[in-house]
Amino acid sequence: MLPVFTSTERLVDALGPAQPWVSLPLSKASELMGRAEVDLVVVDPPADQDAARWQAGDIEALLRSQG
């Protein structure tokens, strides 16, 4: 499943302000889905309120670990 959000605002509403994201042209997203054998797109999916959310410190830790 590929979750797709129709706006940054909807992504932030569902997953929080520190959620990493990327914007892709539809052709590139389709190509990547094919390679990964993903055949389902879910538009503006809801997220469980108890689901883990990225925090600003999580992103900083990830960047440090890659550097």
N, CA, C, O and CB atoms as a CASP TS submission, in Angstrom:
PFRMAT TS
TARGET T0000
AUTHOR 0000-0000-0000
METHOD Language model
MODEL 1
PARENT N/A
ATOM      1  N   MET     1       0.835  -1.172   0.000  1.00  0.00           N
ATOM      2  CA  MET     1       0.000   0.000   0.000  1.00  0.00           C
ATOM      3  C   MET     1       0.884   1.239   0.000  1.00  0.00           C
ATOM      4  O   MET     1       1.850   1.322   0.758  1.00  0.00           O
ATOM      5  CB  MET     1      -0.952  -0.004   1.207  1.00  0.00           C
ATOM      6  N   LEU     2       0.554   2.183  -0.838  1.00  0.00           N
ATOM      7  CA  LEU     2       1.223   3.476  -0.859  1.00  0.00           C
ATOM      8  C   LEU     2       0.247   4.526  -0.337  1.00  0.00           C
ATOM      9  O   LEU     2      -0.757   4.816  -0.987  1.00  0.00           O
ATOM     10  CB  LEU     2       1.724   3.835  -2.299  1.00  0.00           C
ATOM     11  N   PRO     3       0.534   5.097   0.835  1.00  0.00           N
ATOM     12  CA  PRO     3      -0.334   6.181   1.308  1.00  0.00           C
ATOM     13  C   PRO     3      -0.004   7.459   0.542  1.00  0.00           C
ATOM     14  O   PRO     3       1.163   7.820   0.393  1.00  0.00           O
ATOM     15  CB  PRO     3      -0.171   6.401   2.846  1.00  0.00           C
ATOM     16  N   VAL     4      -1.032   8.132   0.063  1.00  0.00           N
ATOM     17  CA  VAL     4      -0.873   9.371  -0.701  1.00  0.00           C
ATOM     18  C   VAL     4      -1.752  10.431  -0.052  1.00  0.00           C
ATOM     19  O   VAL     4      -2.929  10.201   0.224  1.00  0.00           O
ATOM     20  CB  VAL     4      -1.249   9.170  -2.219  1.00  0.00           C
ATOM     21  N   PHE     5      -1.159  11.591   0.186  1.00  0.00           N
ATOM     22  CA  PHE     5      -1.915  12.690   0.773  1.00  0.00           C
ATOM     23  C   PHE     5      -2.099  13.783  -0.269  1.00  0.00           C
ATOM     24  O   PHE     5      -1.180  14.100  -1.023  1.00  0.00           O
ATOM     25  CB  PHE     5      -1.203  13.244   2.034  1.00  0.00           C
ATOM     26  N   THR     6      -3.289  14.351  -0.300  1.00  0.00           N
ATOM     27  CA  THR     6      -3.608  15.359  -1.300  1.00  0.00           C
ATOM     28  C   THR     6      -3.083  16.739  -0.936  1.00  0.00           C
ATOM     29  O   THR     6      -3.124  17.656  -1.756  1.00  0.00           O
ATOM     30  CB  THR     6      -5.090  15.423  -1.501  1.00  0.00           C
ATOM     31  N   SER     7      -2.592  16.892   0.284  1.00  0.00           N
ATOM     32  CA  SER     7      -1.978  18.157   0.687  1.00  0.00           C
ATOM     33  C   SER     7      -1.071  17.915   1.888  1.00  0.00           C
ATOM     34  O   SER     7      -1.234  16.942   2.624  1.00  0.00           O
ATOM     35  CB  SER     7      -3.061  19.222   1.023  1.00  0.00           C
ATOM     36  N   THR     8      -0.127  18.806   2.068  1.00  0.00           N
ATOM     37  CA  THR     8       0.744  18.728   3.242  1.00  0.00           C
ATOM     38  C   THR     8      -0.086  18.869   4.513  1.00  0.00           C
ATOM     39  O   THR     8       0.190  18.217   5.519  1.00  0.00           O
ATOM     40  CB  THR     8       1.842  19.821   3.188  1.00  0.00           C
ATOM     41  N   GLU     9      -1.092  19.714   4.460  1.00  0.00           N
ATOM     42  CA  GLU     9      -1.962  19.914   5.629  1.00  0.00           C
ATOM     43  C   GLU     9      -2.635  18.602   6.049  1.00  0.00           C
ATOM     44  O   GLU     9      -2.722  18.310   7.242  1.00  0.00           O
ATOM     45  CB  GLU     9      -3.034  20.984   5.322  1.00  0.00           C
ATOM     46  N   ARG    10      -3.100  17.829   5.104  1.00  0.00           N
ATOM     47  CA  ARG    10      -3.753  16.554   5.441  1.00  0.00           C
ATOM     48  C   ARG    10      -2.751  15.544   5.990  1.00  0.00           C
ATOM     49  O   ARG    10      -3.078  14.775   6.893  1.00  0.00           O
ATOM     50  CB  ARG    10      -4.457  15.970   4.207  1.00  0.00           C
ATOM     51  N   LEU    11      -1.540  15.542   5.454  1.00  0.00           N
ATOM     52  CA  LEU    11      -0.496  14.661   5.971  1.00  0.00           C
ATOM     53  C   LEU    11      -0.183  15.027   7.415  1.00  0.00           C
ATOM     54  O   LEU    11      -0.113  14.152   8.278  1.00  0.00           O
ATOM     55  CB  LEU    11       0.779  14.748   5.102  1.00  0.00           C
ATOM     56  N   VAL    12       0.006  16.313   7.680  1.00  0.00           N
ATOM     57  CA  VAL    12       0.315  16.778   9.036  1.00  0.00           C
ATOM     58  C   VAL    12      -0.849  16.477   9.980  1.00  0.00           C
ATOM     59  O   VAL    12      -0.624  16.073  11.120  1.00  0.00           O
ATOM     60  CB  VAL    12       0.626  18.296   9.035  1.00  0.00           C
ATOM     61  N   ASP    13      -2.069  16.665   9.530  1.00  0.00           N
ATOM     62  CA  ASP    13      -3.232  16.349  10.375  1.00  0.00           C
ATOM     63  C   ASP    13      -3.236  14.873  10.761  1.00  0.00           C
ATOM     64  O   ASP    13      -3.580  14.529  11.892  1.00  0.00           O
ATOM     65  CB  ASP    13      -4.546  16.707   9.645  1.00  0.00           C
ATOM     66  N   ALA    14      -2.857  14.004   9.834  1.00  0.00           N
ATOM     67  CA  ALA    14      -2.897  12.561  10.090  1.00  0.00           C
ATOM     68  C   ALA    14      -1.680  12.071  10.863  1.00  0.00           C
ATOM     69  O   ALA    14      -1.812  11.229  11.751  1.00  0.00           O
ATOM     70  CB  ALA    14      -3.000  11.807   8.783  1.00  0.00           C
ATOM     71  N   LEU    15      -0.481  12.594  10.534  1.00  0.00           N
ATOM     72  CA  LEU    15       0.754  11.994  11.045  1.00  0.00           C
ATOM     73  C   LEU    15       1.623  12.921  11.885  1.00  0.00           C
ATOM     74  O   LEU    15       2.626  12.481  12.447  1.00  0.00           O
ATOM     75  CB  LEU    15       1.556  11.497   9.911  1.00  0.00           C
ATOM     76  N   GLY    16       1.257  14.190  11.980  1.00  0.00           N
ATOM     77  CA  GLY    16       2.016  15.118  12.804  1.00  0.00           C
ATOM     78  C   GLY    16       2.996  15.967  11.997  1.00  0.00           C
ATOM     79  O   GLY    16       3.323  15.623  10.861  1.00  0.00           O
ATOM     80  N   PRO    17       3.466  17.070  12.572  1.00  0.00           N
ATOM     81  CA  PRO    17       4.288  18.040  11.843  1.00  0.00           C
ATOM     82  C   PRO    17       5.718  17.590  11.564  1.00  0.00           C
ATOM     83  O   PRO    17       6.388  18.196  10.728  1.00  0.00           O
ATOM     84  CB  PRO    17       4.331  19.308  12.604  1.00  0.00           C
ATOM     85  N   ALA    18       6.206  16.556  12.230  1.00  0.00           N
ATOM     86  CA  ALA    18       7.589  16.121  12.014  1.00  0.00           C
ATOM     87  C   ALA    18       7.673  14.916  11.081  1.00  0.00           C
ATOM     88  O   ALA    18       8.751  14.348  10.907  1.00  0.00           O
ATOM     89  CB  ALA    18       8.245  15.784  13.345  1.00  0.00           C
ATOM     90  N   GLN    19       6.567  14.522  10.489  1.00  0.00           N
ATOM     91  CA  GLN    19       6.564  13.353   9.601  1.00  0.00           C
ATOM     92  C   GLN    19       7.415  13.627   8.361  1.00  0.00           C
ATOM     93  O   GLN    19       7.141  14.583   7.637  1.00  0.00           O
ATOM     94  CB  GLN    19       5.115  12.984   9.188  1.00  0.00           C
ATOM     95  N   PRO    20       8.438  12.814   8.099  1.00  0.00           N
ATOM     96  CA  PRO    20       9.199  12.977   6.852  1.00  0.00           C
ATOM     97  C   PRO    20       8.300  12.667   5.657  1.00  0.00           C
ATOM     98  O   PRO    20       7.450  11.779   5.732  1.00  0.00           O
ATOM     99  CB  PRO    20      10.455  12.054   6.842  1.00  0.00           C
ATOM    100  N   TRP    21       8.482  13.386   4.571  1.00  0.00           N
ATOM    101  CA  TRP    21       7.688  13.141   3.384  1.00  0.00           C
ATOM    102  C   TRP    21       8.460  13.580   2.151  1.00  0.00           C
ATOM    103  O   TRP    21       9.463  14.287   2.246  1.00  0.00           O
ATOM    104  CB  TRP    21       6.341  13.868   3.469  1.00  0.00           C
ATOM    105  N   VAL    22       7.981  13.156   1.011  1.00  0.00           N
ATOM    106  CA  VAL    22       8.585  13.530  -0.265  1.00  0.00           C
ATOM    107  C   VAL    22       7.471  13.710  -1.283  1.00  0.00           C
ATOM    108  O   VAL    22       6.452  13.021  -1.246  1.00  0.00           O
ATOM    109  CB  VAL    22       9.619  12.459  -0.744  1.00  0.00           C
ATOM    110  N   SER    23       7.685  14.634  -2.177  1.00  0.00           N
ATOM    111  CA  SER    23       6.749  14.858  -3.267  1.00  0.00           C
ATOM    112  C   SER    23       7.352  14.245  -4.533  1.00  0.00           C
ATOM    113  O   SER    23       8.499  14.524  -4.882  1.00  0.00           O
ATOM    114  CB  SER    23       6.446  16.391  -3.458  1.00  0.00           C
ATOM    115  N   LEU    24       6.573  13.413  -5.208  1.00  0.00           N
ATOM    116  CA  LEU    24       7.046  12.746  -6.421  1.00  0.00           C
ATOM    117  C   LEU    24       6.088  12.989  -7.569  1.00  0.00           C
ATOM    118  O   LEU    24       4.877  13.078  -7.366  1.00  0.00           O
ATOM    119  CB  LEU    24       7.213  11.242  -6.183  1.00  0.00           C
ATOM    120  N   PRO    25       6.628  13.098  -8.782  1.00  0.00           N
ATOM    121  CA  PRO    25       5.724  13.101  -9.938  1.00  0.00           C
ATOM    122  C   PRO    25       5.003  11.753 -10.004  1.00  0.00           C
ATOM    123  O   PRO    25       5.566  10.728  -9.620  1.00  0.00           O
ATOM    124  CB  PRO    25       6.509  13.381 -11.270  1.00  0.00           C
ATOM    125  N   LEU    26       3.793  11.753 -10.476  1.00  0.00           N
ATOM    126  CA  LEU    26       3.002  10.530 -10.548  1.00  0.00           C
ATOM    127  C   LEU    26       3.732   9.442 -11.327  1.00  0.00           C
ATOM    128  O   LEU    26       3.652   8.269 -10.964  1.00  0.00           O
ATOM    129  CB  LEU    26       1.647  10.813 -11.191  1.00  0.00           C
ATOM    130  N   SER    27       4.440   9.807 -12.387  1.00  0.00           N
ATOM    131  CA  SER    27       5.152   8.803 -13.184  1.00  0.00           C
ATOM    132  C   SER    27       6.229   8.108 -12.364  1.00  0.00           C
ATOM    133  O   SER    27       6.408   6.896 -12.491  1.00  0.00           O
ATOM    134  CB  SER    27       5.777   9.450 -14.422  1.00  0.00           C
ATOM    135  N   LYS    28       6.942   8.842 -11.533  1.00  0.00           N
ATOM    136  CA  LYS    28       7.990   8.254 -10.688  1.00  0.00           C
ATOM    137  C   LYS    28       7.371   7.384  -9.598  1.00  0.00           C
ATOM    138  O   LYS    28       7.866   6.290  -9.327  1.00  0.00           O
ATOM    139  CB  LYS    28       8.865   9.360 -10.055  1.00  0.00           C
ATOM    140  N   ALA    29       6.303   7.852  -8.976  1.00  0.00           N
ATOM    141  CA  ALA    29       5.621   7.056  -7.954  1.00  0.00           C
ATOM    142  C   ALA    29       5.132   5.740  -8.554  1.00  0.00           C
ATOM    143  O   ALA    29       5.260   4.684  -7.934  1.00  0.00           O
ATOM    144  CB  ALA    29       4.435   7.844  -7.345  1.00  0.00           C
ATOM    145  N   SER    30       4.577   5.808  -9.752  1.00  0.00           N
ATOM    146  CA  SER    30       4.095   4.607 -10.426  1.00  0.00           C
ATOM    147  C   SER    30       5.235   3.641 -10.719  1.00  0.00           C
ATOM    148  O   SER    30       5.089   2.432 -10.541  1.00  0.00           O
ATOM    149  CB  SER    30       3.380   4.977 -11.719  1.00  0.00           C
ATOM    150  N   GLU    31       6.373   4.173 -11.170  1.00  0.00           N
ATOM    151  CA  GLU    31       7.547   3.340 -11.445  1.00  0.00           C
ATOM    152  C   GLU    31       8.031   2.635 -10.171  1.00  0.00           C
ATOM    153  O   GLU    31       8.310   1.436 -10.188  1.00  0.00           O
ATOM    154  CB  GLU    31       8.682   4.196 -12.042  1.00  0.00           C
ATOM    155  N   LEU    32       8.126   3.381  -9.078  1.00  0.00           N
ATOM    156  CA  LEU    32       8.578   2.799  -7.815  1.00  0.00           C
ATOM    157  C   LEU    32       7.596   1.755  -7.288  1.00  0.00           C
ATOM    158  O   LEU    32       8.000   0.727  -6.744  1.00  0.00           O
ATOM    159  CB  LEU    32       8.778   3.894  -6.775  1.00  0.00           C
ATOM    160  N   MET    33       6.310   2.028  -7.453  1.00  0.00           N
ATOM    161  CA  MET    33       5.303   1.055  -7.026  1.00  0.00           C
ATOM    162  C   MET    33       5.460  -0.246  -7.811  1.00  0.00           C
ATOM    163  O   MET    33       5.355  -1.332  -7.243  1.00  0.00           O
ATOM    164  CB  MET    33       3.876   1.628  -7.212  1.00  0.00           C
ATOM    165  N   GLY    34       5.711  -0.136  -9.111  1.00  0.00           N
ATOM    166  CA  GLY    34       5.890  -1.321  -9.933  1.00  0.00           C
ATOM    167  C   GLY    34       7.080  -2.141  -9.488  1.00  0.00           C
ATOM    168  O   GLY    34       6.994  -3.366  -9.391  1.00  0.00           O
ATOM    169  N   ARG    35       8.195  -1.472  -9.216  1.00  0.00           N
ATOM    170  CA  ARG    35       9.397  -2.171  -8.767  1.00  0.00           C
ATOM    171  C   ARG    35       9.171  -2.883  -7.435  1.00  0.00           C
ATOM    172  O   ARG    35       9.686  -3.980  -7.215  1.00  0.00           O
ATOM    173  CB  ARG    35      10.558  -1.191  -8.642  1.00  0.00           C
ATOM    174  N   ALA    36       8.406  -2.259  -6.557  1.00  0.00           N
ATOM    175  CA  ALA    36       8.157  -2.825  -5.227  1.00  0.00           C
ATOM    176  C   ALA    36       6.936  -3.747  -5.210  1.00  0.00           C
ATOM    177  O   ALA    36       6.581  -4.296  -4.167  1.00  0.00           O
ATOM    178  CB  ALA    36       7.967  -1.704  -4.211  1.00  0.00           C
ATOM    179  N   GLU    37       6.301  -3.911  -6.362  1.00  0.00           N
ATOM    180  CA  GLU    37       5.102  -4.737  -6.482  1.00  0.00           C
ATOM    181  C   GLU    37       3.975  -4.265  -5.562  1.00  0.00           C
ATOM    182  O   GLU    37       3.235  -5.064  -4.988  1.00  0.00           O
ATOM    183  CB  GLU    37       5.440  -6.182  -6.176  1.00  0.00           C
ATOM    184  N   VAL    38       3.875  -2.964  -5.445  1.00  0.00           N
ATOM    185  CA  VAL    38       2.785  -2.346  -4.677  1.00  0.00           C
ATOM    186  C   VAL    38       1.665  -2.040  -5.668  1.00  0.00           C
ATOM    187  O   VAL    38       1.894  -1.405  -6.698  1.00  0.00           O
ATOM    188  CB  VAL    38       3.266  -1.029  -3.912  1.00  0.00           C
ATOM    189  N   ASP    39       0.464  -2.493  -5.354  1.00  0.00           N
ATOM    190  CA  ASP    39      -0.636  -2.289  -6.300  1.00  0.00           C
ATOM    191  C   ASP    39      -1.842  -1.575  -5.698  1.00  0.00           C
ATOM    192  O   ASP    39      -2.914  -1.539  -6.301  1.00  0.00           O
ATOM    193  CB  ASP    39      -1.075  -3.610  -6.848  1.00  0.00           C
ATOM    194  N   LEU    40      -1.662  -1.007  -4.508  1.00  0.00           N
ATOM    195  CA  LEU    40      -2.772  -0.318  -3.851  1.00  0.00           C
ATOM    196  C   LEU    40      -2.324   1.070  -3.407  1.00  0.00           C
ATOM    197  O   LEU    40      -1.303   1.220  -2.737  1.00  0.00           O
ATOM    198  CB  LEU    40      -3.293  -1.136  -2.640  1.00  0.00           C
ATOM    199  N   VAL    41      -3.094   2.071  -3.785  1.00  0.00           N
ATOM    200  CA  VAL    41      -2.873   3.448  -3.341  1.00  0.00           C
ATOM    201  C   VAL    41      -4.040   3.831  -2.443  1.00  0.00           C
ATOM    202  O   VAL    41      -5.199   3.620  -2.800  1.00  0.00           O
ATOM    203  CB  VAL    41      -2.737   4.442  -4.560  1.00  0.00           C
ATOM    204  N   VAL    42      -3.736   4.393  -1.283  1.00  0.00           N
ATOM    205  CA  VAL    42      -4.779   4.855  -0.371  1.00  0.00           C
ATOM    206  C   VAL    42      -4.622   6.367  -0.231  1.00  0.00           C
ATOM    207  O   VAL    42      -3.575   6.857   0.194  1.00  0.00           O
ATOM    208  CB  VAL    42      -4.691   4.132   1.031  1.00  0.00           C
ATOM    209  N   VAL    43      -5.664   7.089  -0.590  1.00  0.00           N
ATOM    210  CA  VAL    43      -5.622   8.556  -0.597  1.00  0.00           C
ATOM    211  C   VAL    43      -6.112   9.096   0.743  1.00  0.00           C
ATOM    212  O   VAL    43      -7.181   8.731   1.232  1.00  0.00           O
ATOM    213  CB  VAL    43      -6.481   9.128  -1.759  1.00  0.00           C
ATOM    214  N   ASP    44      -5.291   9.982   1.324  1.00  0.00           N
ATOM    215  CA  ASP    44      -5.600  10.616   2.612  1.00  0.00           C
ATOM    216  C   ASP    44      -6.033   9.594   3.669  1.00  0.00           C
ATOM    217  O   ASP    44      -7.104   9.728   4.261  1.00  0.00           O
ATOM    218  CB  ASP    44      -6.699  11.663   2.428  1.00  0.00           C
ATOM    219  N   PRO    45      -5.198   8.570   3.906  1.00  0.00           N
ATOM    220  CA  PRO    45      -5.590   7.546   4.879  1.00  0.00           C
ATOM    221  C   PRO    45      -5.621   8.097   6.303  1.00  0.00           C
ATOM    222  O   PRO    45      -4.813   8.957   6.654  1.00  0.00           O
ATOM    223  CB  PRO    45      -4.633   6.358   4.806  1.00  0.00           C
ATOM    224  N   PRO    46      -6.538   7.612   7.110  1.00  0.00           N
ATOM    225  CA  PRO    46      -6.544   8.015   8.519  1.00  0.00           C
ATOM    226  C   PRO    46      -5.420   7.290   9.252  1.00  0.00           C
ATOM    227  O   PRO    46      -4.973   6.229   8.815  1.00  0.00           O
ATOM    228  CB  PRO    46      -7.922   7.711   9.184  1.00  0.00           C
ATOM    229  N   ALA    47      -4.976   7.847  10.339  1.00  0.00           N
ATOM    230  CA  ALA    47      -3.975   7.198  11.185  1.00  0.00           C
ATOM    231  C   ALA    47      -4.561   7.047  12.581  1.00  0.00           C
ATOM    232  O   ALA    47      -5.223   7.949  13.095  1.00  0.00           O
ATOM    233  CB  ALA    47      -2.635   8.015  11.221  1.00  0.00           C
ATOM    234  N   ASP    48      -4.311   5.908  13.175  1.00  0.00           N
ATOM    235  CA  ASP    48      -4.776   5.654  14.529  1.00  0.00           C
ATOM    236  C   ASP    48      -4.174   6.701  15.464  1.00  0.00           C
ATOM    237  O   ASP    48      -2.985   7.006  15.368  1.00  0.00           O
ATOM    238  CB  ASP    48      -4.400   4.215  14.988  1.00  0.00           C
ATOM    239  N   GLN    49      -4.970   7.243  16.349  1.00  0.00           N
ATOM    240  CA  GLN    49      -4.491   8.277  17.270  1.00  0.00           C
ATOM    241  C   GLN    49      -3.362   7.768  18.169  1.00  0.00           C
ATOM    242  O   GLN    49      -2.550   8.563  18.642  1.00  0.00           O
ATOM    243  CB  GLN    49      -5.643   8.785  18.129  1.00  0.00           C
ATOM    244  N   ASP    50      -3.299   6.463  18.410  1.00  0.00           N
ATOM    245  CA  ASP    50      -2.251   5.888  19.255  1.00  0.00           C
ATOM    246  C   ASP    50      -1.002   5.484  18.480  1.00  0.00           C
ATOM    247  O   ASP    50      -0.037   5.003  19.074  1.00  0.00           O
ATOM    248  CB  ASP    50      -2.790   4.692  19.983  1.00  0.00           C
ATOM    249  N   ALA    51      -1.007   5.672  17.168  1.00  0.00           N
ATOM    250  CA  ALA    51       0.154   5.293  16.353  1.00  0.00           C
ATOM    251  C   ALA    51       1.355   6.167  16.707  1.00  0.00           C
ATOM    252  O   ALA    51       1.205   7.329  17.084  1.00  0.00           O
ATOM    253  CB  ALA    51      -0.174   5.416  14.842  1.00  0.00           C
ATOM    254  N   ALA    52       2.539   5.591  16.580  1.00  0.00           N
ATOM    255  CA  ALA    52       3.768   6.352  16.840  1.00  0.00           C
ATOM    256  C   ALA    52       3.867   7.505  15.847  1.00  0.00           C
ATOM    257  O   ALA    52       3.501   7.367  14.680  1.00  0.00           O
ATOM    258  CB  ALA    52       5.028   5.434  16.743  1.00  0.00           C
ATOM    259  N   ARG    53       4.355   8.617  16.312  1.00  0.00           N
ATOM    260  CA  ARG    53       4.543   9.802  15.472  1.00  0.00           C
ATOM    261  C   ARG    53       6.007  10.229  15.525  1.00  0.00           C
ATOM    262  O   ARG    53       6.632  10.173  16.584  1.00  0.00           O
ATOM    263  CB  ARG    53       3.612  10.967  15.930  1.00  0.00           C
ATOM    264  N   TRP    54       6.550  10.650  14.402  1.00  0.00           N
ATOM    265  CA  TRP    54       7.895  11.205  14.373  1.00  0.00           C
ATOM    266  C   TRP    54       7.899  12.498  15.184  1.00  0.00           C
ATOM    267  O   TRP    54       6.939  13.269  15.156  1.00  0.00           O
ATOM    268  CB  TRP    54       8.374  11.456  12.907  1.00  0.00           C
ATOM    269  N   GLN    55       8.988  12.718  15.901  1.00  0.00           N
ATOM    270  CA  GLN    55       9.220  13.968  16.620  1.00  0.00           C
ATOM    271  C   GLN    55      10.445  14.625  16.007  1.00  0.00           C
ATOM    272  O   GLN    55      11.238  13.949  15.352  1.00  0.00           O
ATOM    273  CB  GLN    55       9.412  13.725  18.163  1.00  0.00           C
ATOM    274  N   ALA    56      10.620  15.922  16.201  1.00  0.00           N
ATOM    275  CA  ALA    56      11.758  16.628  15.619  1.00  0.00           C
ATOM    276  C   ALA    56      13.076  15.966  16.018  1.00  0.00           C
ATOM    277  O   ALA    56      13.984  15.871  15.192  1.00  0.00           O
ATOM    278  CB  ALA    56      11.753  18.099  16.054  1.00  0.00           C
ATOM    279  N   GLY    57      13.200  15.513  17.243  1.00  0.00           N
ATOM    280  CA  GLY    57      14.415  14.855  17.698  1.00  0.00           C
ATOM    281  C   GLY    57      14.698  13.554  16.965  1.00  0.00           C
ATOM    282  O   GLY    57      15.857  13.170  16.813  1.00  0.00           O
ATOM    283  N   ASP    58      13.657  12.873  16.509  1.00  0.00           N
ATOM    284  CA  ASP    58      13.836  11.631  15.754  1.00  0.00           C
ATOM    285  C   ASP    58      14.533  11.903  14.426  1.00  0.00           C
ATOM    286  O   ASP    58      15.402  11.139  14.005  1.00  0.00           O
ATOM    287  CB  ASP    58      12.479  10.947  15.510  1.00  0.00           C
ATOM    288  N   ILE    59      14.157  12.968  13.785  1.00  0.00           N
ATOM    289  CA  ILE    59      14.759  13.329  12.502  1.00  0.00           C
ATOM    290  C   ILE    59      16.226  13.713  12.713  1.00  0.00           C
ATOM    291  O   ILE    59      17.095  13.300  11.945  1.00  0.00           O
ATOM    292  CB  ILE    59      13.975  14.499  11.833  1.00  0.00           C
ATOM    293  N   GLU    60      16.495  14.490  13.739  1.00  0.00           N
ATOM    294  CA  GLU    60      17.879  14.873  14.038  1.00  0.00           C
ATOM    295  C   GLU    60      18.732  13.637  14.323  1.00  0.00           C
ATOM    296  O   GLU    60      19.870  13.561  13.859  1.00  0.00           O
ATOM    297  CB  GLU    60      17.925  15.839  15.242  1.00  0.00           C
ATOM    298  N   ALA    61      18.209  12.677  15.070  1.00  0.00           N
ATOM    299  CA  ALA    61      18.947  11.443  15.383  1.00  0.00           C
ATOM    300  C   ALA    61      19.202  10.643  14.114  1.00  0.00           C
ATOM    301  O   ALA    61      20.288  10.088  13.946  1.00  0.00           O
ATOM    302  CB  ALA    61      18.171  10.582  16.408  1.00  0.00           C
ATOM    303  N   LEU    62      18.232  10.574  13.229  1.00  0.00           N
ATOM    304  CA  LEU    62      18.402   9.860  11.972  1.00  0.00           C
ATOM    305  C   LEU    62      19.510  10.496  11.131  1.00  0.00           C
ATOM    306  O   LEU    62      20.358   9.795  10.577  1.00  0.00           O
ATOM    307  CB  LEU    62      17.085   9.839  11.189  1.00  0.00           C
ATOM    308  N   LEU    63      19.497  11.809  11.041  1.00  0.00           N
ATOM    309  CA  LEU    63      20.536  12.511  10.280  1.00  0.00           C
ATOM    310  C   LEU    63      21.913  12.283  10.869  1.00  0.00           C
ATOM    311  O   LEU    63      22.875  12.091  10.125  1.00  0.00           O
ATOM    312  CB  LEU    63      20.241  14.000  10.230  1.00  0.00           C
ATOM    313  N   ARG    64      22.032  12.300  12.188  1.00  0.00           N
ATOM    314  CA  ARG    64      23.318  12.052  12.843  1.00  0.00           C
ATOM    315  C   ARG    64      23.802  10.640  12.567  1.00  0.00           C
ATOM    316  O   ARG    64      24.996  10.425  12.360  1.00  0.00           O
ATOM    317  CB  ARG    64      23.207  12.284  14.352  1.00  0.00           C
ATOM    318  N   SER    65      22.898   9.681  12.560  1.00  0.00           N
ATOM    319  CA  SER    65      23.287   8.283  12.368  1.00  0.00           C
ATOM    320  C   SER    65      23.768   8.013  10.945  1.00  0.00           C
ATOM    321  O   SER    65      24.470   7.032  10.702  1.00  0.00           O
ATOM    322  CB  SER    65      22.120   7.366  12.698  1.00  0.00           C
ATOM    323  N   GLN    66      23.399   8.865  10.021  1.00  0.00           N
ATOM    324  CA  GLN    66      23.794   8.660   8.635  1.00  0.00           C
ATOM    325  C   GLN    66      25.045   9.438   8.261  1.00  0.00           C
ATOM    326  O   GLN    66      25.570   9.302   7.155  1.00  0.00           O
ATOM    327  CB  GLN    66      22.669   9.047   7.720  1.00  0.00           C
ATOM    328  N   GLY    67      25.514  10.251   9.193  1.00  0.00           N
ATOM    329  CA  GLY    67      26.573  11.157   8.853  1.00  0.00           C
ATOM    330  C   GLY    67      27.932  10.833   9.178  1.00  0.00           C
ATOM    331  O   GLY    67      28.840  11.612   8.885  1.00  0.00           O
TER
END
